[in-house]
Amino acid sequence: ADQDGPFADWSADLGNAVAGPMLASLRSLLESTGRSVQDVDVFAACVGPGSFTGVKIAVTLAKTLAHATGAPTVGVGSLEAMAGDVRSTARLICLLPAKTGHVYMGLFEGGVPVAEERMVTNEEAMQVLAEQAARGGALVASPMDWSELPSGLEQIGFSYPSAASVARIAVKRVAEGRTTLPQALVPRYVALYSITQPKKPFSRRPEVGP
């Protein structure tokens, strides 16, 4: 993207094989526009919340390329990118799947967040949806099926945040001087991932004498 907005983008469902295809696709995308990685002034990445591995790879790739070329970086939240895709002035509720029984939630008006993004249970999300319906209604953007929405809410067809939306937001931040050094670009996980304890304690290694 440039100051006029995105002029080329690529997206695909890569499953678990992410890093390799991303590099090859980035090379092809640059070649299709007659550019090289050295022509990139700023590297932007969707910093989450979302898939732990996917977010980590995206942020690491942007930081690596920025370090290699001396360019700054811009981080864009996934829920913010969703709101940017919708481009509506109405109140918007963005929901992304999190761990089992939970969702990431963000509330926006005109693309601007009006509440801190957070991870909530599906039941808590339904409660917030009911509250927003009582306040006069809202749009709901989510790749999940919310078929039992309270009256006054409308779910719009949606998949996941697009690279074009990340680029549009990044271009705006660059114009505002809101770039960061590569080392300052970090994932936004929202929820800390728990580490489970082993079912059996580790056996101690026998001490070895001198």
LINGI-V643723 format. One record per residue. N is the residue number from 1. RES is the residue in one small letter. OMEGA is omega in whole degrees, 0 to 359 (NA if undefined). NEAR is the number of other ideal C-beta (glycine too) atoms within 10 Angstrom. D_LAST is the distance of its C-alpha to the last C-alpha in whole Angstrom. Layout:
# LINGI-V643723
N RES OMEGA NEAR D_LAST
N RES OMEGA NEAR D_LAST
This chain:
# LINGI-V643723
1 a 172 19 64
2 d 184 10 66
3 q 178 8 69
4 d 179 7 71
5 g 181 11 68
6 p 175 16 67
7 f 175 10 68
8 a 176 13 66
9 d 181 13 63
10 w 177 11 61
11 s 179 12 60
12 a 174 8 58
13 d 185 6 56
14 l 182 14 53
15 g 181 7 51
16 n 180 6 47
17 a 190 8 48
18 v 192 16 48
19 a 183 13 47
20 g 179 9 48
21 p 180 12 52
22 m 180 17 52
23 l 179 13 51
24 a 181 10 53
25 s 177 14 56
26 l 179 15 56
27 r 180 12 56
28 s 181 10 59
29 l 178 14 61
30 l 180 16 61
31 e 181 10 62
32 s 180 10 65
33 t 179 10 66
34 g 182 7 66
35 r 175 12 63
36 s 181 11 59
37 v 179 13 56
38 q 179 10 57
39 d 183 10 60
40 v 182 15 59
41 d 182 10 59
42 v 176 18 57
43 f 180 23 55
44 a 179 26 55
45 a 172 23 53
46 c 190 27 54
47 v 179 25 51
48 g 6 25 51
49 p 180 24 51
50 g 180 23 51
51 s 182 16 48
52 f 183 14 45
53 t 181 11 44
54 g 179 17 48
55 v 181 20 48
56 k 180 15 44
57 i 180 17 45
58 a 181 25 49
59 v 181 21 47
60 t 180 14 44
61 l 179 17 47
62 a 180 22 49
63 k 181 19 47
64 t 180 13 46
65 l 179 18 49
66 a 177 24 50
67 h 184 14 47
68 a 184 12 48
69 t 182 17 52
70 g 182 8 52
71 a 173 17 54
72 p 181 18 54
73 t 174 23 53
74 v 175 23 55
75 g 180 25 54
76 v 179 23 56
77 g 182 24 56
78 s 179 26 56
79 l 176 28 59
80 e 178 24 60
81 a 175 23 61
82 m 180 26 62
83 a 178 26 65
84 g 177 21 66
85 d 184 21 66
86 v 179 17 69
87 r 179 11 71
88 s 176 16 73
89 t 180 10 74
90 a 174 13 74
91 r 187 17 71
92 l 176 26 68
93 i 180 24 65
94 c 183 27 63
95 l 176 24 60
96 l 179 25 57
97 p 176 16 55
98 a 177 20 52
99 k 187 11 49
100 t 177 6 51
101 g 182 9 54
102 h 175 16 54
103 v 169 22 56
104 y 185 26 55
105 m 174 24 58
106 g 179 24 60
107 l 185 20 64
108 f 170 25 66
109 e 183 15 70
110 g 181 12 71
111 g 181 18 67
112 v 180 11 66
113 p 178 16 63
114 v 177 11 65
115 a 180 12 62
116 e 178 9 58
117 e 184 20 57
118 r 174 16 55
119 m 182 18 53
120 v 174 17 55
121 t 177 12 56
122 n 179 16 59
123 e 178 9 60
124 e 178 14 60
125 a 178 21 61
126 m 178 16 64
127 q 178 12 65
128 v 178 17 65
129 l 178 22 67
130 a 179 15 70
131 e 179 11 70
132 q 176 20 70
133 a 180 16 73
134 a 181 11 75
135 r 177 10 75
136 g 175 9 77
137 g 181 14 75
138 a 172 23 72
139 l 178 19 71
140 v 178 20 68
141 a 182 24 66
142 s 172 22 63
143 p 180 13 62
144 m 180 14 62
145 d 176 7 65
146 w 187 17 66
147 s 182 6 69
148 e 179 7 70
149 l 174 16 70
150 p 179 14 73
151 s 181 8 76
152 g 177 14 76
153 l 180 17 73
154 e 176 10 73
155 q 179 17 70
156 i 180 12 71
157 g 186 7 69
158 f 176 18 66
159 s 180 12 63
160 y 180 17 60
161 p 182 26 60
162 s 176 17 61
163 a 180 17 60
164 a 179 18 63
165 s 176 23 63
166 v 181 27 60
167 a 180 22 62
168 r 180 20 65
169 i 180 23 63
170 a 179 24 61
171 v 178 19 64
172 k 181 15 65
173 r 177 16 62
174 v 179 18 62
175 a 180 9 65
176 e 181 8 65
177 g 184 6 62
178 r 175 12 59
179 t 180 20 56
180 t 172 15 53
181 l 182 11 50
182 p 183 19 48
183 q 179 10 45
184 a 179 11 47
185 l 184 22 48
186 v 177 13 46
187 p 176 20 47
188 r 186 19 49
189 y 182 17 47
190 v 179 20 49
191 a 176 14 47
192 l 180 7 43
193 y 184 7 42
194 s 176 7 40
195 i 183 5 36
196 t 177 5 36
197 q 178 7 33
198 p 180 6 32
199 k 178 5 33
200 k 179 6 30
201 p 177 7 27
202 f 178 6 24
203 s 181 6 21
204 r 177 6 18
205 r 180 6 15
206 p 181 6 13
207 e 180 5 10
208 v 182 5 7
209 g 181 4 4
210 p NA 2 0
